[in-house]
């Protein structure tokens, strides 16, 4: 069994970018900036109703209140 057999590929579409922009704008008002790539990841996750992320990049994702960050 290949690892990729269990991976769903999600196409990047405009509404993910809109969610990312919304998140980025809200953070900017608080004086917080994070990488655009992380904003896209968060936008995609939240759009699909995913609220937990496992990452080593705690600092950026903890700034997004809608996400619960799991880090090891």
C-alpha positions in Angstrom: 0.0 0.0 0.0 1.4 3.4 -1.0 1.2 6.4 1.3 -0.4 8.4 -1.4 -3.3 6.0 -1.7 -4.6 7.5 1.5 -4.1 11.2 0.6 -6.9 13.3 -0.8 -5.7 15.9 -3.3 -7.6 19.2 -2.9 -7.6 21.6 -5.8 -6.6 25.2 -4.9 -9.4 27.5 -6.0 -10.4 31.1 -5.5 -12.5 30.6 -2.4 -9.5 29.3 -0.5 -7.7 32.5 -1.4 -10.6 34.6 -0.2 -10.6 32.8 3.1 -6.9 33.2 3.4 -7.3 36.9 2.7 -10.0 37.3 5.4 -7.7 35.5 7.9 -4.7 37.6 6.9 -6.6 40.9 7.1 -8.0 40.0 10.6 -4.5 39.1 11.8 -3.0 42.3 10.3 -5.4 44.4 12.3 -3.8 42.8 15.4 -0.3 43.5 14.1 0.3 39.8 13.3 1.6 38.6 9.9 2.2 35.1 8.8 3.4 33.5 5.6 0.9 33.6 2.7 1.4 29.8 2.3 0.2 29.3 5.8 -2.8 31.5 5.2 -3.7 29.4 2.2 -3.4 26.2 4.2 -5.6 27.7 7.0 -8.1 28.9 4.4 -8.4 25.5 2.8 -8.7 23.7 6.2 -11.4 26.0 7.5 -13.3 25.9 4.2 -13.5 22.1 4.6 -14.5 22.2 8.3 -11.1 21.0 9.5 -10.1 22.7 12.8 -7.0 20.8 13.9 -3.6 21.0 12.4 -0.5 19.0 13.2 2.6 21.1 12.5 6.0 22.2 13.7 5.1 25.7 12.8 3.1 26.5 15.9 3.9 30.2 16.0 2.0 31.0 12.8 -1.0 28.7 13.1 -1.6 29.5 16.8 -2.4 33.1 15.7 -5.5 31.7 13.9 -8.1 31.4 16.6 -10.3 29.0 14.6 -7.5 26.4 14.5 -6.3 24.1 17.2 -2.6 23.4 16.8 -1.1 20.1 17.7 2.7 20.1 17.7 5.2 17.5 18.8 
